[in-house]
Amino acid sequence: MAYVWDGDNGDVRKVLPRNVAVPYCKLSEKLGLPPILVYADCVLANWKKKDPNGNMDILFSFPGGDCSKGFFLISLLVEIAASPAIKVIPTIFSTVQRQDQEALQRALLEIVFCLKEALRVFQKIHEYVDPSLFFNVLRIYLSGWQGNPQLPDGLLYEGVWDTPKKFAGGSAAQSSIFQCFDVLLGVKHGSKGGFLQEMRTYMPPAHQSFLCSLESGPSLRDFVISSGNDDLKEVYNKCVEGLVSLRDYHLQIVTKYILIPARQHCRKDEKSEEQSDQENRGTGGTNLMSFLKSVRNATQEAFL
């Protein structure tokens, strides 16, 4: 990422040299991941314990001081806060199959708690990540070559492919845990679902398999609807509410860390419309606000 975006005189490099491209692509193939920085690289695998007390640090960072450290670790801590919910899913499927409504309510309350805890941790991002450094430095290194006007044809991996390839940059859409909640709660994303499905190919293979296994499980949503149990429906809706709250907050963060700095940057430098559009795109290549609002709205539609 640094080689592509940090060229001489600010130029973007359009060819990844063979001595980097060949081993990088071979390693990526072994890992079952595309040859570009993904969420699993910079968040899920990018940490270590600094001391026996459990204080954490990252393994690699980009320019911008502690900005990348704060951004990557907060993202990881959100994952950790939400992760106990995964252990509850087998219980949820079991209670649905047994039609044990009381046990199901207890299990869903654990999901509610995990989502609230994830939001609480997410809200700490303001303490550790500076909007200017994120927008002007870190975000650039996370950007991919899909939907990016600076690399309209993609990146040529010399010695691997004869034509350039377009891969999306690191994106929160590559987090399996939040797609897991969508599957569990029966959230349907309509036209934006294609991008989320594509982002699964940027997840570790085990995470992709996990999501597929969830999709083959019994439908929690259908069971809650058919149960006629108002208390059960209320707890299900609290789960949906927790996911909506996280996505609402994500929109607030995007406004603070991307949209407002982008507007300030465009006014200052009199950017072209194309440059302005790129600065409002996510690192995954989507029109950021349009995509996130669609995902949030689809989640809201899951309320019973």
N, C-alpha and C positions, 0 to 999 in steps of 0.2 A: 504493500500500500504506500509506504514511504517512497519507494523508488518511482512509482507511477506519478504521485502527486507532488513530489518535491524535486522536480527537474530544475535544470539551470535556468535562471532568469524567470522562474515561475512557469516554465513550459511544462505541459503534461506529456509524459512519455507514453507512446502508443504501442511500443514493443517491449515485452519482457524478455531479456536476453536468455539464450539457450542455457547458459550455465546456472541460471536460477530457475527458469521455466521447467526444464526437464525433471530435475529432482523434486521440485515443488509439486508438479502434477503427479509424479509417481507416488509421493507420500500421501497426497490428497486422495488418490485412488485407493490406497491401502486403508485409509480412514473412512472411506465412503462419503467424502465431502467434496464439494467443488473447490477448485484452486483459487480461492479468494478468502479474505478474512471474514469469518462468520461469527455469529453470536456465541457459539460454543467455544471458539478460540479466545475471544477477548473478555468473556464473562465467566462461563462455566469452568474453564480450565485455567483461568488466569489469576490464580491466587496461591498464597502460601501463609503459614502461620509464622509471625515474626518472633513469638515467644511462647512459653508454656501457658500463658494466660489466655491464649486464643486470639490475641490481636493479630490482625491480618494485613497483608501487603499484596501488591500485584507482582506478577513475574516480569511483565514487559509493559512499557508505557510509550506514549507518543509525546512530542514536544507540547509545551503548555503547562509545565510544572505539575502540580498535583491534580489538575483537572481530570486527566484520564484515570488516575487512581480513584478519585471520588466517584466518578461516573461508573466505572466498572465494578467497584466494590458495592455501591448502593444497588446496582442492578443485580449483583449476586445475592445480596442480603434480602432483596425482595423475593428472589427465587427460594432462598432458604426458608423465609417466613411462610411462603405458600406451600412448600413441599410436603409438610405433614399430611396435607389433604390427600396426597396420592395413596398413602397407606390406608385411608378410609374407603377408597373406591371399591376394593373387594367386598367390604362389609355392605356397602350400598347395593351392589349387584346381588349379593346374597339375600339381603332383606327384601329386595324387589321380587326375587324368585320365590321367596317364602311368604311373600305378602305380609311381612311383619312391619306394620305401619309405625308402631312406637319405636322400634329399633332403628327404623329408617330416619325418623325425626331426629333422634340422638346423633346419628351419623352425619346428617346434613348440618346440624348445629356446629359440628367440628369444621365443616367446610366454611361456614359463615365466619367462624373465629379466624381461620387461616387467611381468608380474604381481607378481613379487617386488619390483621397483623401486617399483611403485605402492604396495605395502603399506609399504615402508620410508618413503616420503614421507608417507603417511597417518598413520603413527605420530608424526609431528612435530606433529600438531594440538595436543597437550597443552602445547607450548611457547608457543603463540600464541593459544589460545582459552580464555577463562575460562568454566567451566560456569555460574556464576551469571549472568553477563552474557548468555551465549548463551540460557539458558532464559528469563530475565525480560525481555530486551530484543529481541535480534535475531530470535529464533524467532517472536515475535509478528508482526513485519513481513513475514516470509516466508510466513505462513499465508494460505491461500486461503479461498474461501467455499463449497467443496464439503465436505460432511460436517462443517460447523462449526455447533454449536448457537447461536452468537452471531449467525449470519446464516442462520437455518433456511430462508429462502426464496431466499437468494442475494443478489446485489447488483444494483440497478437501474441500468443505464447510460442516463441520461436523454438523450433525443433520438436514441437508437439502437434500443433495443428497448422494447416496451410492458410486458414482464414481466421480473422479475429473472432473472439468469443465475448458474449455479453453476460456477465454475471452480476447479480445484485450484491450490494454491500451489506455489512452487518446491520441487522434490524431486529427490534424486539419481536417482530412477527415470527422470528426463528426460534422463539422460546416455546418449548413443547408444553410447559406447564399451563400457560394460559390458553393454548389451543385445547389442552386436556379439559379445562373447565367448560369450554364451548361444547365439546363432544358430550361431556357428562350431563350438562344442563339442556342439551338439545337446541343450542343457539344456531340458527341458520343465517349464513352471511350473503346469500344471494350472489349478485354480480361480483362482489369483492372476495367471494370464497375461492375463486380461481387463484388469486395472488397468495392467499393463505395456504392453499394446497401446494403451490409452487415453493413456498418458503419451507415446507416440510422437507424438501430435497436438500435444504441447507442445514438440516438437523443431523446429529449422529444417527446412524442406522437403527440403533436400539431405541432411540426416541421415536423415530418414524414407526417402528414396529409396535411400540407401546400405544400410540394413537390409533393405529389400525385395529389393535386388539380391543380398545375401548369401543370403537365403532361397531364391533361385532357383539357387544354385550347387550343386555336388556335395556329398554328405554325407560330411564328414570322419569322423564317428562310425561310419557304416556301413562305410566303407572299412577303418578300423582293426579293426573286429570281423571283417570277412571276410578280412583279411590273414593272420590266425593268427600274426602276428609279435609275440612277447612283448615285445621291446624297444620296438617302436612303441607297443604298448598301455601300457607303462610311462611313456613320454614323454607320451602323451595324458593319462594319469591325473595326471601332474605339472601339466599345464595346469589340469585340473579342481581339483586340490588348491590351486593358486594362487588360483583364483577363490573357492573355499570359504574360504580363509584371509582374503581381503579381506572377505567377507561376515560371517565370524565376528567380525572386528575391528570392523566396522560395528555389530554388535550390542553390543559392549563400549562403543563410543563413545555409542550411544544410551542405554545404562544410565547412564553417567557424566554425560552432558549433558542428559538429559531425564527418565529414570525416577527417579533419586535426587533431583534438585531438585524434581520434581513431588511426591514423597512428603513431602519436607520442607515444601514450600509448603502442601500440604493439611493437614498436622498443625498448622502454624502458624496458618493462616487458617480452619480448619474448613470447608473447601470442600464444596459439595454433590457428590453422586455424578456429576451431569451435568458440572460444572466439572472434577472429577477426571478423568473420561473424556476431556474435550477436551484436557487437559494431557498425556495419554498418547497423543494422536493425532499423526501426522506432519503436516508442513506440506502434504502432498498430500491429507490427509483420511483416511488409512487408520488402522486400529488398528495402531500402529507395530510393536510386538514380534511380534504375530501375523503381520503381513505379512513382516517381515524374516526371521523364523524359517522361514516357508514357503518363501521364496526361497532361503535357505541350504540347507534340507533338500532342495529340488528339485535344487540344484546337486550336493549329495552323492550323490544317486541317479544322477548321470551317470557315476560311477566304473564302470570295466569290471573 
